[in-house]
């Protein structure tokens, strides 16, 4: 059974970056391949599709509840939006193979059972459950029954709703789950990112957590990495100016390259909680203050502020000895500029 550890996802590892192609191919398979290649060239660990058709997502209807009002897709019916944005089923095998040629695994979010069957036939290594499908428990079960690891977006969901989906995934699946904190707004203002929810998800469900990020830029993703996200998902395109269903909140190649670098650095900066054994600081230790004889002394002469100082470097006794030394005699001649050690004093070793 494949695990997230096999894939390279887990605690203690740098965040795994998933580049979401979505509908940014604009109906052109060659553009889809160019986006995949750009994802590979700019540091992504994985590329992700969405697997659906307009007919598997909704029905053709002009009723008010089937029409989008406000936001990026204002005025579209659901059917027309998904007809525009979908990735044709017949492309999938070719795109998975092309991603492999580029050195990337390809995954997808299936939106119904036929999509799962297609993805199983071409060897999808793990699956995404989209936020809007999180409560489709029959679909969650069907995905889980593949035995593959699952990443599950939690946009819009209450803890109780997440619990139902997690329970289903654990009951029927491999137990390999990453919960992705997500705000289902397109784009999401960064001040609405609510990244502390990752900690709540981890505490409640005891599983790995990550971020499906719809904010502009990389600050939310970098912060999420510092908060322990093991996976970051971002929409990706060649150029926002090219347009497309998700182009407005997608990263461009240079931005993805910076993001993959910066989330790795944010993770590396966390280090460990150890307060000792910091080898990188070893060279600096010699520049701490210590006790030096700063004026020539003869044996028996008394230490005073005139002949004894706490200065850099750190080759002498620690400054904590200074006050105890004052008024005591030295036991031998000491040239000026000598770091003091206990053998030249009458103090007992501490």
N, C-alpha and C positions, 0 to 999 in steps of 0.2 A: 504493500500500500504506500502510495506517495504521501509524504508529509510536507508541511510547510518548511520544516528544517531541511528536507531534501531540496526544496525549491530555493532556499536561501532567505527565508523569512523567519524572524524570531527575535526574542529578547537578546540583547547584547550585539545584534547585528545592525549595520547601518540600515536606514529605512529603504525598503524596496519600492522603487518608483515605477508606477504603471501609467503609461501614456494612453489616454482614451481617444481612439479615432472617432467613434460615434458617427455622425453624419457629415463630418468635415470632408469626406471624399467628394461631395457634391455630384454624386452619380457617375463618377469616373474611376474605374478600377485602377488606372495608371496613376491617378492622383492618390488613391488609397495606398498604393505601393510606395509612392514617393514620401508620403507621411510616415509610413512604417520605417523606411530607410532613414529618414531624418530623425526619428525617435531613437533608432539604434546609434546613429552617429553623435547624438547629443546626450547620451548617458542613461536613457531609460533602461530599466531591467526587463520590461515586459510591455507588450502592446495589447490593447483591449478593443474588441468589437462589441456591438450590440446586435443580437440575433432575433429578428422579428420581421413580420410583414405588416402592412396596414391592416390586412384582414385578420391577422392573429392578435392584433392589439385592440381593435375596436370594430365598429360597423360604420358604413357610409351613411351619415345622417346630418341633416341641417337643423335638427332640433337645438334649442339654445344650450342645453347642457353638453352638447358635443362640439360647441364652438368656444375657442379660447378668447378671453377678453383680458387685455392688459399684457404687459411684458413683451419679451422678444417676439413671441409668435402670435401677437394680437391679430384677430380676424381669421386665423386658420381654423378649419374644422380639425378635429383630432385625426380623422382619416387622411386628410390632405397633408397634414404635418408629417405623419408617419410614412406616407407614400413618398414624400420628399426626402426624409431623413434615413430611411432604412438602408441596410446593406444587403444586397440581393443574396439569397441563399446560395446561388450558383457561384458566387465569388469566394465563398468561405474557404474551400479547400485550397484554392490558389493563394489566398492571402495568408493562410496558416503556413503554407509551404514557403512563401516568400519571406515571411518573418523569420522562419528557421534559417533561410539562406543569409539573412542579415544578422543572425546570431541571437535573435530574441524569441522567447516563447510567446505564443499568442493565446489569449483567453477570450472569453466572451460572457456577456450577461444574456442568458436565454429568457425569453418572455412567455414561452409556453412549452408544452411537452414536445411538440414537433421540433422546436429549436434545440432542445436538449438532445433529442435523437440525432439531429444533424451533427451537433458538436461532438457527440460521442463517436460518431462514425469517422471523424477526422482527428480524433485524439486530443481533444481539449484537455490540458493538464489539470486545471482547476477552474472553478466557476465563480461568477459574481451574481449575487442576488441584488437587484436594483431596489432602491428605496420604495418606489411605487408598487413593487411586487412583494415586498416583505411580508405582507399579510395574506398573500395568496398561498396559504399553507399547503394545498395540494401540489402546487408548483414547487414550493420549498422541499416537500417530501420527495418529489420526483427527481429533483436535482441531487438531494442528499443520497438517494438510493444508487447513484452512480458510484458511490464510495470515494469520490474525489474531494479534496479540500475545498472549502467555500469561504469567500469573502462576502460579507453581508452589510449593505448600507442601511443606515437607520434613520434617514431623513424623515421627518414628520412623526416618527413613532414615539409613543410613550414607553416607559420601561416595561409596563405590562404587555404591550404589543410586541416589543422586542423579545420578551420572555417566551411568548407563544411560538415565535418563529425559531428561536434558539432551541427550545424544547423539541420542536419537530425535527430540526436539523440534527440534533444529538441523538434522538431516538432512532432515526432511520439512516444516518450517515456515518462517516468515519470518525466524527468527533473533532476534526480539524477545522476550526473556525477562526476567522479574524472578523471582529465587528468594526465597521467603519463609521465613525461619527460623520454625519453629513447634514448640511443645511440645504434643503431642496428649494433653493432660490437661484435664479439664473440671470445675471451673476449675483452672488451674495456679497453685501457690503462687509468688509473685514471686521467691522465692529459688531457684526451679528454672528461671527464665526463660532462663538461659544465653545472654545476648545477644551475647557475644563470638563465638558461632558465625557470626554474620553476616559478620564479617571473614574467617573461614575459608572460607565459601562464596564470597565475592568473590574471595579470593586463588586459590582452586582453579579457579573457572570463569570468572573475568573478566567477570562480568555484574552488572547492577544487583541490589541486595538490599533486602529489606524485612522486615516482621514481621507474621505472623498471630498475634494476641495473644489468649490465653485467660486471662490473669491478671485479677484484679479491679483496678479503678482504672486510672489512667493513667501511673503511674511507669515501667512497662516501656516503654510507647510513647514517652514523652518521652525516656527514656534511649536508645532505639533511634534516635530522630531525631538525637540528639547523636552517635551512632555511625555515622551515614550512611544510615539507612534512607530509601529514596525512596518507600515505600508502607507504610501502616499499615492493617491490617484488624482491625476490632473488631465483635463481635456487638452488636446494638442492638435495644432494645424500648422500648415506651412506659413500662412500669413493671414491675419485677421481680416485684412482688406479684401481677401479673395471671397469673403462671404461664406455662407453655409449655415445650417441650422444651429450649430453651437459655436460658430466662429468667434462671436463677440466675447465669450468668456474662456477662450482657449489660449494656451501658451504657444508662442512661436519658438522656433528652434534655439535661438540664442538664450531665450528665457528658460527653456527646459534645461539647457546645459548649465546655466547658473544655478537653477534650482537643485539639480542632482548633486552638484558640487556642494552647495550650501547646506542641504539637509544632511549630507554626509559629515560635513564639518561640525554642524550643530550636534550631531550624535557623538562625534569624537570628542567634542568639548565637554561632554558630560563626565567622561572619565569614570572614576570610582569614588566611593565615599571614604576611602582610606585617608587617615590623617597623618600617617607615617609612610616611610618607604617611597619617597618621591624622587626617583633617581635624576630627573631632569634638573632638580634644584641643587644637586650635589656640588656642582662647580661654584655655586653662589655661597655655600656655607663658609668658605674661607674669608669672605668679605664681611662677615658679621663683626660686631665690636667684641673686643676682648681686653684683658688687662695687660698693659705694657709699662715697662720701666722707661721713662722719658728723660731722666737725668742720671748720670753715672752715680752708682752707689757702691759703697765699701761694705764689707761684711760687718754686721752689727748695726748698720745705719737703719733708722726707722723709716718705714713707708709713710709717705705723706702725699697730699694733693700736688705738691711741687715735683715729686719724682715718680708719681704713679698716676696713670690716666686710663680711662676706658676709651679706646680708639679702634678704628679699623686698621688692619685686617683681623681675622679671628684665630690667630695662632696661639694666643695666650689663654690664661684662665678666663672662665666665663665672668661677665660683669657682676654676677651675684656675690663673688668673693671680695669685691672692692672694699666695702665698708669694714669687713672683718680684718682686712689686711692693714688698714690705717692704724698707725701706732705700734705695729709689731715690727721686729727686726728682720732684716734679710740675713740669710745664713752664709752668703758668699758674695764676692765682688760681682756686680752686674753692670755691664756696659749699657749706655743709653741706647734705646731702640730695641731692647730685648723683650720678646714676649715672656711673660712671667709664668713659671710653673710652680707647683707645690713644693718641689725639691729645694727651691731657693727661699722658702718661707718656713715659719714655725707652726703653720696651720696644719691640722690633721686633714687627711684626704676625706672628702665627703662622698 
